[in-house]
Structure formats: structure tokens, C-alpha cells
């Protein structure tokens, strides 16, 4: 496989317990099918419940101007925003591979942390209901969906304790 940016041969490496292909020159990373999701979950366990579906709306795909080619199937990559962020990633709509330029993984993790903080504090009930229904409907395994649901409950506990220390102390002093 070759780098879509600088055309150098890609090397393999283990990146957050996921085998990826990377360019030794520009440090771009190629994730096959579900590897970005796996690396994100391994990087920060508290983000497991928050998933971005890049394939949901294919009308937002734009062919990249530089005619970058997918390292795996050598077809043109499409540019797409990562969720509602300003981060543009290159995706292959055939093999569902994802190319990230240098530091884009770090930007994605920062974006997801900020989004998770907002979602937990402002849309908590909506997310809790969605995670509860995903236990029965997927898309991940039953065990993974249960863990996502429990992670969301744990995060609320942490956020609530930090945001409302007086109320937390009052609740903890109630008779049992």
C-alpha cells in the first residue's frame, strides 16, 4: 500500500492495540474498516459510548481535490467532516478505509472529549435512552452496549459531583 499524500510505501505499526498502516514520511495513518473506532475506544475508555458514523450521510462526501487514492483499493478518497466538527478526513466508500493526516487522530480525540462533556451535561437523558435501546438493537455486541451504557452512567456521576458539590454532599448525607 502507498500513502495517498506523498506516494511512499506504508509501514505497519500497532496503534492503541490496532494494527494500522502509516506513512513514515508524512506520518499519516490508514485505518481499515472499523479500526478507527477500535483505536478511539482503546485511547479513551470513557469515549466508548460516543460513536460517529461517517457512512451515515454519503451525500456529504466530496471527492478530494488532490485526487488522493485509497491505499487499499486505489480508488479516489472522499473528504468528509468528522461528525459536526471542522476536522476533514479522507474516506473510501468501497472498503470503508479512513485516512488521517498527521495529528488528525489527536484532534478527533479532543473533539470527542468536548462533545462527550457537552452531551453528558446537556443531552444526558436523550443519550442515556439511546444507549439503553442500543443494548437491544446494536450496532455493537450486547456486552459492548451494556459497557457503553454503564460508562455513560459513570460519567454522569463524575460530572454531577464536580458540577454540583454542595448538592452531592447534601444527597450523600441523607439517611439511608
N, C-alpha and C positions, 0 to 999 in steps of 0.2 A: 504494500500500500504506500501511496505517496501523499505528501502534505498538499492540501488544496490551496494553500497560500504561497509556499516557496518551492513546491515541487520536489522536496527532498524525501528520501525514503524514511518512513516512520519506524520508530523503535517501540518495543513493548515495555511496559512497566506496570507495577502494582500501585494503584492509586486508591487509597481508602478501601482496601481489600477487593478491588475490582481491577481486572487486567484490562488496561487501556492501550491504545496506540498513541504515541506522541511524536512531535517533530523536535529533534534535538537542536534545530536552528532557531525556530520562532517560538518554541515551547507551546504550540497549540496542542489540543487534546481531542482525539476522536473517541466518542462513546458509541458502542453498538447498542442495538435495540433498547434495553432497559438499564443500561449501565450507569447513566447519569443519575437516575432515580436511586439506584443502589449506593452510589458513591455519596450522594447527598444525605441519605439516611445514615450511612456509616460516619460521615463527617460530624453530624449533629443529630443525635438520637431524638432530641426534642422537636425536630422538624419532620419526623417520620409521618405525622398525620397530615402535613401540608404538602399536597402534590399539585404540580402544574401540568396540565395536559396540553402539550404542544401540538397535538394532532387533532384537537377538537374542532377548530375552525380553519380549514385548509384554504379558505378564501383570503386569509391574511398572509399567505405565503407569497413572497416576491422573489423572483429569480435574482440572485446576487449579480451585481454589476461586473465584478471581476471574473465572472464565469468560473467560479470555484467548482471543482468536481469532487464528488463524494469519493473518499479514499477506498471505500469498499466496492461500489458498483460503477464508479467512473461516470455517473450522470450528474447533471448540474444540481448544485445545492440551492436551497431556497432560504431566504432570510426571513426570520420571524421573530417578533418580540417575545421575550420570555415572560409569559403571563401579561400583567399590566405594567411591567417595568419598562425601563428605557434600554434594557440590555437586548441587543440583537444577536441571535445565534443562528448558525447555519444548519439546516436540517435536510435530510434526504427523505423524500416522500416514498421511496421504493423500499429501502432497507430500514428506515426509521433511525438511521445513524444521526448523531449530533456532533458537529464540530464547534469547539470553543477556542477562541483565540486566547492568547496569554492573559491571565488574570480574570477571565470571564467567570470561571468557576467560583473564585473568591467573591466576585460581585454578585453572583447568583445566591450564594450563601448569605451574604449581607442583606440582600433584598428579601430573602425568605425569612430571615430573623425579624426584620422590621415588619413584614407582612404578618408574621405569626403574632408578634406583640399587639399589633392593631386588631387582628381578628379575635384574639383571646379576650381583649378588653372591650371591644365594641360590637362584635358579632358572635359572642360566645355561644348563646343559645342556638343560633342558626347552625354554627359549626358542630356543636355537640349533637344536635338532631341528625345532621348529615352523616357524621361519623357513626352514630348509633345505627342508622339504616344501612350503612356500608358493611356493618358486621354481617348482615344477612344477604346483601346484594353484591358485595365485592367492590372494587375490582381485584383486590388482593385476597390472600387466603384468609380464612376465618380467624386464625391465630394472629396474623398481622393486623387485621382490622380491630380486633379486641385490644391489641397493644396500642394502636393509634388512639382509640377511644380513651384508654387509661392514661396515656400521655397527655391528652387534652385536659382530662380531669386534674392531673397533677399540675399542669401549667396554670390552670385557673387558681388552684390553691396557692401556688407561689406568688402569682400576680396579685391576688386578693390580699394576701398577707403583707406584701410590700406596699400596695397602694392604700390600704386601709388598716394601719397598725392598731389604731385605737379600737376600731370595731372588732378586729380579730382578737384582741386581748379581752374585750368585753364578752365575746362569744365563748372563748376558752375558759372564762371564769364562771359560766353558767353552771348551775348544779346538774349533775348527771343522773 
